Amino acid sequence: MSLTQVHGALANTVMYYFIILALWGLFRFFRKEGISSNYWGALAIGEILILAQGALGVILWLGGAHPERILHFLYGLIGALVIPGLYLYTRGEERRQVMLVYGISLLIAVALIVRATMTGG
């Protein structure tokens, strides 16, 4: 399996993982629950996955493999900033309303990941 294929497979993994996180967040919101320690841990894993995806992308770029469109980098960068940005925006609160913010924002992040995949080639 080439590094490009690993990069693509990891993109799919991140996308499905973020879908699961979003649905889990919305599920907890509708059950009137706030953020749990398990959810914080899952968010940390999601951030590690997307950072690994970005690191592979940088390695590929340095090796001469360039995406079809430069927007690929922008989508990837914004996707990587979603979870830390949400944490800063919500100030690490664990209230029920924050679960709705995470759920919807992670669905938007999934759209960014899909778009990054489309522009990557």
Secondary structure in CASP SS format (residue, H / E / C, confidence):
PFRMAT SS
TARGET T0000
AUTHOR 0000-0000-0000
METHOD secondary structure of the structure
MODEL  1
M C 1.00
S C 1.00
L H 1.00
T H 1.00
Q H 1.00
V H 1.00
H H 1.00
G H 1.00
A H 1.00
L H 1.00
A H 1.00
N H 1.00
T H 1.00
V H 1.00
M H 1.00
Y H 1.00
Y H 1.00
F H 1.00
I H 1.00
I H 1.00
L H 1.00
A H 1.00
L H 1.00
W H 1.00
G H 1.00
L H 1.00
F H 1.00
R H 1.00
F H 1.00
F H 1.00
R C 1.00
K C 1.00
E C 1.00
G C 1.00
I C 1.00
S C 1.00
S H 1.00
N H 1.00
Y H 1.00
W H 1.00
G H 1.00
A H 1.00
L H 1.00
A H 1.00
I H 1.00
G H 1.00
E H 1.00
I H 1.00
L H 1.00
I H 1.00
L H 1.00
A H 1.00
Q H 1.00
G H 1.00
A H 1.00
L H 1.00
G H 1.00
V H 1.00
I H 1.00
L H 1.00
W H 1.00
L H 1.00
G C 1.00
G C 1.00
A C 1.00
H C 1.00
P C 1.00
E C 1.00
R C 1.00
I C 1.00
L H 1.00
H H 1.00
F H 1.00
L H 1.00
Y H 1.00
G H 1.00
L H 1.00
I H 1.00
G H 1.00
A H 1.00
L H 1.00
V H 1.00
I H 1.00
P H 1.00
G H 1.00
L H 1.00
Y H 1.00
L H 1.00
Y H 1.00
T H 1.00
R C 1.00
G C 1.00
E C 1.00
E C 1.00
R C 1.00
R H 1.00
Q H 1.00
V H 1.00
M H 1.00
L H 1.00
V H 1.00
Y H 1.00
G H 1.00
I H 1.00
S H 1.00
L H 1.00
L H 1.00
I H 1.00
A H 1.00
V H 1.00
A H 1.00
L H 1.00
I H 1.00
V H 1.00
R H 1.00
A H 1.00
T H 1.00
M H 1.00
T H 1.00
G H 1.00
G C 1.00
END
